[in-house]
Structure formats: C-alpha cells, structure tokens
Amino acid sequence: MCLQAVRFHKMISSIIFDLDGTLIDSVIDVRAALNQLLSENGRHPLTDADVRTMVGEGVKPMLTNAFARTGEALSPDQVDDLVARYLELYINANHDTKIIYPGVIKLLDTFMSHNISMGVCTNKPKISTHIVLKNLGLAQYFKAVVCPEDTPFRKPDPRHAEQALRSIGGARESSLFVGDSESDLRSAQSAEIPCVLVSYGYAQSSVSQLSADFVIGTFAELLPIVMGS
C-alpha cells in the first residue's frame, strides 16, 4: 500500500471499473463464442487457459491472436469480416449471473447507497458490453459506460479513463480506477487516478509485481479502501 493511496482512501466519491476480469468472469462465454467461430472456419478449439491470455484488449486483437494460434494468420480485412459473427455468437450466449464475481453485487449496492458515482471503462465492444450489463442486472449501478466506440482512444491510453471519469462527474483527487490488468494500470497511472488491481483477473503477469496503489484478492477487500474503515 503506498502513501498516496492512504491519503485518498477516506475521501473516495467516484469509481471507474474495468469489466472483464474485474466485475465478471467473461471467459466462459467468450470461449464458447470464439470456439464456435473457429469451428465454423475449420480451426481447432482453444482452452480456457488460452482464452484468458487473449481477453482485455478488444475483439479484433483477440480474433487476430486466436486465428494465429490455430493456423494461418488472418489479414486485417479478414479479421474485420469476422467481428460481426463473433459478436452475434457472444451476444446470444446465456450470460448466466454466475459469471459475476463473488461480492460484486453486494458492494455495488453499498457504494450506490453512499452516493458514490460509478462508471465502466472497457475495451469490450459497446453492443456486447451493454447487453451483458443489462442481462446480468449490472447496468443500474453505472452512471456511464465508456467503450471503444465512445472515444477515439482506448486503454491503455489515459484519455479513455479520463473520459470515463468526466462522464460520471468524478475528479482525480477523489476517485479510484479498479481493474485487473497491466492495461488498466497504465491507463490509470497515466491519467493520475489511483489504481486498485484485483489479483483474480486476466493480467498477463503477477499483479503483486506491478505498481498499483492497492492489490486485492477478493472484491470485498475494496470496501475498506473506498469507505476508509
């Protein structure tokens, strides 16, 4: 825990959340849609572990990576052509509420009851983000959801996080960014927003080795950081 975070944690009034790997474990649905797409194109399926290394940067990088791992790499135009089909498969998944990480709903309810403004900053496509949030009953908690289509910049560019913060009326000196990856950390740090990383998400390296203000092992551990207790 750094001194900067200690000074902040008693005055948090707004929080920006990453989505995949932070609030929800989307790999089950992502893997199902991705493997269906690979099968339709004569490729072999990927494992859960494979998919976990691909989530977080957006659909196009994920599809590029997936097809490169399963055979001949695709051209950018070919990837573009497959995005719509992937999104169709993903959107039509069941999105069982079990993919919400333990403790998320309870804590979001607590923050809402204390008038803490909350938003989402994600590289996930807008259409799938909003459908998933609605289907999982999470949309009600967020004052704004900023996806790649909403900004010319995307994480780890700090301007993505800055737009999300502006959209919920937050200020750097009283905010937190909560994510799970190197991209989240870089975005938050460059935007000068204190960052909390969860250790259970999709980071490509151990988050304990990264320079986040806080690292938490369960979502419930966010409560004392925000509420100052």
C-alpha positions as CSV (number, residue, x, y, z in Angstrom):
1,M,0.0,0.0,0.0
2,C,1.5,3.3,-1.0
3,L,1.2,6.6,1.0
4,Q,-0.7,8.2,-1.8
5,A,-3.4,5.6,-1.6
6,V,-3.6,6.0,2.2
7,R,-4.3,9.7,1.8
8,F,-7.0,9.0,-0.8
9,H,-8.9,6.2,0.7
10,K,-11.0,8.2,3.2
11,M,-12.5,10.6,0.5
12,I,-13.5,8.4,-2.5
13,S,-16.6,9.7,-4.2
14,S,-16.3,8.1,-7.6
15,I,-15.0,4.8,-9.0
16,I,-14.2,3.7,-12.6
17,F,-14.3,-0.1,-13.1
18,D,-12.9,-2.3,-15.8
19,L,-15.4,-5.0,-16.7
20,D,-14.0,-8.4,-17.9
21,G,-11.8,-9.9,-15.2
22,T,-12.8,-7.3,-12.6
23,L,-16.6,-7.4,-12.3
24,I,-17.3,-10.5,-14.4
25,D,-15.5,-13.7,-15.4
26,S,-16.4,-13.5,-19.1
27,V,-14.1,-16.2,-20.3
28,I,-16.7,-18.9,-20.3
29,D,-19.0,-17.0,-22.7
30,V,-16.0,-15.6,-24.7
31,R,-14.5,-19.1,-25.1
32,A,-17.8,-20.6,-26.3
33,A,-18.4,-17.9,-28.9
34,L,-14.8,-17.9,-30.0
35,N,-14.6,-21.7,-30.4
36,Q,-17.8,-21.7,-32.4
37,L,-16.3,-19.1,-34.7
38,L,-13.1,-21.1,-35.0
39,S,-15.0,-24.3,-35.8
40,E,-17.0,-22.5,-38.5
41,N,-13.7,-21.6,-40.1
42,G,-12.1,-25.0,-39.8
43,R,-9.9,-24.3,-36.8
44,H,-9.4,-26.3,-33.6
45,P,-10.8,-25.0,-30.3
46,L,-8.9,-23.1,-27.7
47,T,-8.7,-23.9,-24.0
48,D,-9.9,-21.8,-21.1
49,A,-6.2,-21.0,-20.3
50,D,-5.6,-19.9,-24.0
51,V,-8.6,-17.5,-23.9
52,R,-7.6,-16.0,-20.6
53,T,-4.4,-14.7,-22.2
54,M,-6.4,-13.0,-25.0
55,V,-9.1,-11.1,-23.1
56,G,-8.8,-7.4,-22.4
57,E,-7.5,-5.7,-25.5
58,G,-10.7,-5.9,-27.5
59,V,-12.3,-8.2,-30.1
60,K,-10.0,-7.6,-33.1
61,P,-6.8,-8.3,-31.2
62,M,-8.4,-11.3,-29.7
63,L,-9.5,-12.7,-33.0
64,T,-6.2,-12.0,-34.6
65,N,-4.4,-13.9,-31.8
66,A,-6.9,-16.8,-31.8
67,F,-6.6,-17.4,-35.5
68,A,-2.8,-17.1,-35.5
69,R,-2.7,-19.7,-32.7
70,T,-4.9,-22.1,-34.6
71,G,-3.4,-21.9,-38.1
72,E,-2.7,-19.4,-40.8
73,A,-2.8,-15.8,-39.6
74,L,-5.6,-13.6,-41.0
75,S,-5.3,-10.3,-42.7
76,P,-6.8,-7.2,-41.0
77,D,-9.7,-7.3,-43.6
78,Q,-10.4,-10.9,-42.8
79,V,-10.5,-10.1,-39.1
80,D,-12.9,-7.2,-39.7
81,D,-15.2,-9.6,-41.6
82,L,-15.3,-12.0,-38.6
83,V,-16.0,-9.4,-35.9
84,A,-19.8,-9.2,-36.6
85,R,-20.2,-13.0,-36.5
86,Y,-18.2,-13.3,-33.2
87,L,-20.4,-10.5,-31.6
88,E,-23.5,-12.3,-32.8
89,L,-22.4,-15.5,-31.1
90,Y,-21.3,-13.8,-27.9
91,I,-24.5,-11.6,-27.6
92,N,-26.7,-14.7,-28.0
93,A,-24.9,-16.5,-25.1
94,N,-26.9,-17.1,-21.9
95,H,-24.7,-14.8,-19.7
96,D,-25.5,-16.6,-16.5
97,T,-25.3,-14.4,-13.5
98,K,-22.8,-16.9,-12.0
99,I,-20.1,-15.2,-14.1
100,I,-20.4,-12.1,-11.7
101,Y,-17.5,-12.4,-9.3
102,P,-18.4,-13.1,-5.6
103,G,-19.2,-10.0,-3.6
104,V,-19.7,-7.6,-6.6
105,I,-23.4,-7.1,-6.3
106,K,-23.3,-6.5,-2.5
107,L,-20.5,-4.0,-2.8
108,L,-22.0,-2.1,-5.7
109,D,-25.2,-1.8,-3.7
110,T,-23.2,-0.4,-0.8
111,F,-21.5,2.1,-2.9
112,M,-24.7,3.2,-4.6
113,S,-26.4,3.7,-1.2
114,H,-23.5,6.0,-0.2
115,N,-23.9,8.1,-3.4
116,I,-20.6,7.0,-4.9
117,S,-20.7,7.7,-8.6
118,M,-19.6,4.6,-10.6
119,G,-18.7,4.0,-14.3
120,V,-17.2,1.4,-16.6
121,C,-14.2,1.9,-18.8
122,T,-13.8,-1.1,-21.1
123,N,-12.2,-2.2,-24.3
124,K,-15.1,-4.6,-24.8
125,P,-17.4,-3.6,-27.8
126,K,-20.3,-1.3,-27.0
127,I,-23.1,-3.6,-28.1
128,S,-21.9,-6.6,-26.2
129,T,-21.0,-4.5,-23.1
130,H,-24.4,-3.0,-22.8
131,I,-26.2,-6.3,-23.4
132,V,-24.2,-8.1,-20.9
133,L,-24.6,-5.4,-18.2
134,K,-28.3,-5.4,-18.8
135,N,-28.7,-9.2,-18.8
136,L,-26.7,-9.5,-15.6
137,G,-28.6,-6.8,-13.8
138,L,-25.5,-4.6,-13.5
139,A,-26.4,-1.7,-15.8
140,Q,-28.3,0.1,-13.0
141,Y,-25.2,0.8,-11.0
142,F,-23.3,2.8,-13.6
143,K,-23.7,6.4,-14.4
144,A,-21.7,6.0,-17.6
145,V,-20.2,3.2,-19.6
146,V,-17.3,4.1,-22.0
147,C,-16.5,1.6,-24.7
148,P,-14.1,1.8,-27.6
149,E,-16.8,3.2,-29.9
150,D,-17.3,6.1,-27.5
151,T,-13.8,7.6,-27.7
152,P,-11.0,7.9,-30.2
153,F,-8.7,6.4,-27.5
154,R,-8.7,3.1,-25.7
155,K,-6.9,1.6,-22.8
156,P,-4.1,1.8,-22.0
157,D,-4.4,5.4,-23.4
158,P,-5.2,7.5,-20.3
159,R,-7.7,9.5,-22.3
160,H,-10.1,6.6,-22.2
161,A,-10.1,6.6,-18.4
162,E,-10.3,10.4,-18.3
163,Q,-13.4,10.4,-20.5
164,A,-15.0,7.8,-18.2
165,L,-14.2,9.9,-15.2
166,R,-15.6,13.0,-16.7
167,S,-18.7,11.1,-17.7
168,I,-19.6,10.3,-14.1
169,G,-18.6,13.7,-12.8
170,G,-15.6,12.5,-10.9
171,A,-12.3,14.2,-10.0
172,R,-8.9,12.6,-9.9
173,E,-8.3,13.6,-6.2
174,S,-11.4,11.7,-5.0
175,S,-11.5,8.7,-7.4
176,L,-10.3,5.2,-7.9
177,F,-9.8,3.0,-11.0
178,V,-10.4,-0.6,-10.3
179,G,-9.1,-3.1,-12.9
180,D,-7.3,-6.4,-13.3
181,S,-4.6,-5.9,-15.9
182,E,-1.4,-4.1,-17.0
183,S,-3.5,-2.1,-19.4
184,D,-5.8,-0.8,-16.6
185,L,-2.8,0.1,-14.5
186,R,-1.1,2.0,-17.3
187,S,-4.3,3.9,-18.2
188,A,-5.0,4.9,-14.6
189,Q,-1.4,5.9,-13.8
190,S,-1.1,8.0,-16.9
191,A,-4.4,9.7,-16.0
192,E,-3.1,10.2,-12.5
193,I,-6.0,8.2,-11.0
194,P,-5.1,5.9,-8.0
195,C,-5.5,2.3,-9.1
196,V,-6.7,-0.9,-7.4
197,L,-5.8,-4.1,-9.1
198,V,-7.6,-7.4,-8.4
199,S,-5.4,-10.5,-8.4
200,Y,-8.1,-12.9,-9.8
201,G,-8.4,-11.4,-13.2
202,Y,-6.7,-11.7,-16.6
203,A,-3.4,-10.0,-16.1
204,Q,-0.5,-11.5,-18.0
205,S,1.9,-11.2,-15.1
206,S,1.5,-11.3,-11.3
207,V,-0.3,-8.1,-10.2
208,S,1.7,-8.2,-7.0
209,Q,4.8,-7.3,-9.1
210,L,3.0,-4.2,-10.6
211,S,3.0,-0.8,-9.0
212,A,-0.7,-0.4,-8.2
213,D,-1.8,1.6,-5.2
214,F,-3.6,-1.5,-3.9
215,V,-3.8,-5.1,-4.9
216,I,-6.8,-7.1,-3.6
217,G,-7.6,-10.8,-3.7
218,T,-11.4,-10.5,-3.4
219,F,-13.8,-7.9,-4.5
220,A,-14.9,-7.5,-0.8
221,E,-11.5,-6.1,0.0
222,L,-12.4,-3.0,-1.9
223,L,-14.8,-1.9,0.8
224,P,-12.3,-0.6,3.4
225,I,-10.3,1.1,0.7
226,V,-13.3,3.1,-0.5
227,M,-15.1,3.7,2.7
228,G,-12.0,4.3,4.9
229,S,-12.8,1.7,7.5
